[in-house]
Amino acid sequence: MGKSRFIHNTCIIDGIQFASEAESRRYLELKALKRTGEISEFELQPRYKLMEAFRKCPACGNNQTHIPGTSKKSVVNCQNCGTKTEVVQGMEYVADFKLIYPDGTERIEDVKGTKKFMDAVFIHKRKWFNLLYPGKYIHIVVMPPVKKPRAAHKAINEKRRK
């Protein structure tokens, strides 16, 4: 998994590391839905290509395709003017889950602890996704944090003070 933009408590369930507690709780819910037959399958971290990597010429502005497998540092000259090109990295959206129902329909989910975690990067990627994948929709699943009992808060605060 890549580096997260947020500070979360990572959780490991069934040997799988989740970026947040909310995501791990949703995973447990999906396992239960699969056992009951409400969903036939679910996939973790499905990837959707939003933009291919390409090379840009700083002199004439010409774009040319980047050949996968070649180093970003390899020297590739512009086809028009011969100037060294720069690599513009590709972009992809990684959802949290893809659910597949018994009738074959799919549902793409992104789990958030609260709506405030819908940052600018996610909003932009969702717009690109909606443009490139018109038959699909990203469903936001808000899983608020589980409230800990008051005694647990006191114990945590005592540890922090020490």
N, C-alpha and C positions, 0 to 999 in steps of 0.2 A: 504494500500500500504506500502511496505517496505521503508527503508531509501534509498534515491538516492545517487549514487556515485558522482553526479555533483550538482552544484548550479544552480537551474533553478527557474524561476518565475512560481509557480504553478498557475493554472487557474481552476475555477469552472464553468462548463457549464452544464445546465440541471441537476444540483445537483450532477454532477460527477466531482471529483477532478482529474485533469490531472497533470502529473509530469512536463510538460513544455508547453510553449505557442505553440510550433510547433505541439505537439501532440494534443492540443485542436483545432488548425486550421485544422488538418487532420480529426479530428472527425466531424467537421462541413462539410467538403467536402464529407465525407462518408455518412452523413445524406442526403445531396443533391443527391448523386448518388443513394441512396436507394429510394428517392422520385421519381426520374426519371425512376427507374426500371433497371438501369445499373447493380446494384447488388441487390440480393434478401434479403441479411441479412449481418450483420457484428457483430462480437463479440469483446468485449474489454478485454484485458489482458488474452488471452488464455494461459494456462500453459501446458508445455511439460516436462515430467520427463526425466532427463538425467542420473541420477544415484540414485539407492535406497540407503538408509542409511544402514550401516552395522557396526558390531562390530569387532575390531581388537585386537588381543592378542599381547601385547608388548614383551612377552617372546618368544613365538614360531612363531609369525607372522601369525597365523591361522585367517582366516576371517570367521565370521558366520553372518547370517542374523539378522538384528535388527527387533524386533517385534514392529510394529507401536502401539502407545498408551502407551508404557512403557517409563518410565522416563529415560533421558540420565544418570541420577545419580544413577539409580538402579544398584545394584551389580549383574553382570552376569559373571560367571566364564567361562573360556575357556573350551571347550569340550575335548581338547587334554591334556592340562597340568594343568588346574585348576586355572590359574592366572586370576586376574580381567581384564576384557576386557574394551576397550575404544570405545566410539561411534564415528564413522565417519559420519558426516551429509550427507544426500542426496543432490542432486543438481537438479535444474530445470531451464528451460528457460521460461521466461514470455515475450511473444511478446506483442506489443502494440495493434495490431488488427489482426483479422482473417476475411477475406472477403469471402462471399459465393456468387457465380454468379448464374444466373438463370439456367444454364446448370448443376449446382451442383459442379463445380470445386471450389477449395479453393485457397486463396492467403494469405500468412502470411506476415505481414508488421511490420517493426521496424522503427519508425520515429526518425530521427536525425536532429538536427539543422544544423550541418555541418558534413562533413566526419571525422573531427578530434575527434568527440565524439565516434568513434569506438575504444574504449579502449581495453586493453588486455583481460579483463574479458569477454567482448562481443565477441571478436574474438575467444576465447577458447570455449565459450558456443555455438557459431555458428558451430564450427568444430564438437563438440559432437552431436549437433542437426543433422547436415548433415549425420553423421555416423549412428545415431539411427533411423532417419526418412528419408529413401532414396527417398520416393515419394514426399517429401515436400521441399520447398525452402523458405528461409527468404529473402524477398525483402526489400532492404533499401530504404526508402523514405526520401530524404533530403528536408527539408522545411526551407530554410534560414530565419533568422529573418526579420521581416517587418521593413523597414527603416523608422525611425521617422523623421518628418520634422525638419529642422534646429532649428526652434523656440522652439520646444519641448526639444531639447538637451540643449539649453541655459537655459531654465527654470529648467531642472533637475540639471544642473551644479550650478545654483544659489542656489538651495536648499542644495546641498552638501557643498557648501562653508560656509553656516550659521551654 
